[in-house]
């Protein structure tokens, strides 16, 4: 995808996904945007809330994003894996932007696996 406009969008509870997303964005010389929330997910209660939302496929309340994904050729989604599922902030982003997403690749971060793969079904995966 020579000269493609690429956007890296990510959520990070602990900072690990942020580091990967920033490295990827730098390597690709592309734009990036962090998904943010008003509330905190720190500590054991934040961890438990994250797992419950992920298992129940509950999107969280996220702040409005600045970049319009429809202006890009490819959007790379970075998410931690919570309870074998998308993080709830990324689920909220996908639901809010599903009609605007062009080609999508998702990057994931888990305890044993991490990677990047193209995924045309990422928009559908967000829906409960």
N, C-alpha and C positions, 0 to 999 in steps of 0.2 A: 504494500500500500504506500508507494512512494508519494510524497507530498500530501498524504492524507491528514485531515484534521482529526486529532485524537484527544479525547478527554478522559482523564483518570478520575473517577469518583470513588470515594472510600469513606468508611466509618471505622473508627478504632477506639475500643474501650480502654485498652492498656497501652497503646502506642506502637504495638508490633505491626499491625496492618498499616499504620501511618508511615512507618519507616520503609516498608516494602513499596507502598504507593508513591512516596516521594522519590525513591530510587528509580522506580519504573518511569515516572514522569520525567525525571532528569535524563535518563538514558534515551527516552523517546523524544526529548525536547518538546514536550506537549503541555497543555493546560491540565490543571488538577483542581479538584474541589473536595473539601472535607464535608461530610454530612454531620451536622451538629444537632444537639438536643438541648432543651432548657434544663432538664433534670440531670442529676448525677447518677452514675452507675458504680460508684466507688464502693469498696468493701463487700462484705458477704451479702448484704441485702441487695446491692446493685447486681451482684453476680446471680443471685437467686431470681431476681426480677427479670434479668436477661434470659435465663433459661426458661422460665414460665412463659414469657412472651414468645420466645422462639418456638417452643413446643405447641403452643396454642395458635401460632401464626398470627399474632396480634401486632400490627404495625404501631410503631411509636410515634410520638409527636415530634417532628423534626422542624428545624428552622428553614425558612425559605432559602432556596439555593440561588446563586447569582448567575451561573452559566446555563444557557439553554442547550440541552443535549441534542436538539434537532439541528443545530448548526455544525455538528461534527459527523465525520464519516464512521467513526468507531468510538464507542464508549466502553471503557474498561471499568468494571465494578469490583472494588476491593471490599471484602467483608470478613470479619471473623466468623467462625462456625460456632454457633451456640446450640447445644442440645441436638446436634446433627441437622441443623437447619440454618437458613439465612438469619443474620442478626435483624432484629426488629426495625432499627433505623434504615437499613438497606431495603428491607421489605417496603417500608413507607415511601422511600425514594422511588423504587420501581413502580409502585402503585400510582404515585403522583405523576410520574413521567412516562408511563408505558406507551402512550400514543406518540411521544416525541423521540423515542429511542431508535436510532438507526441500528447498524450492526452492533452486537453486544458481545463482549468477552467478559468472563468473570474470573476474578482472582480470589482465591480463598486461602484461608490460613487456619489450619487445625494443628493439633498436637503432633500428629504423625505424618500429615501430608500437607503439601502446599503446591500451588501451581497456577497456571493460567491456561484457559482454554476458551475457544470461541463457543458461543452458546446462543443460538437463535431462539431458544425457548426460555431464556432468562426472564423475559417480560411476563410470560405465562406463569412461571414458577412463583412469582410474588403473590399471585391471587390465592386466597384461602380456598 
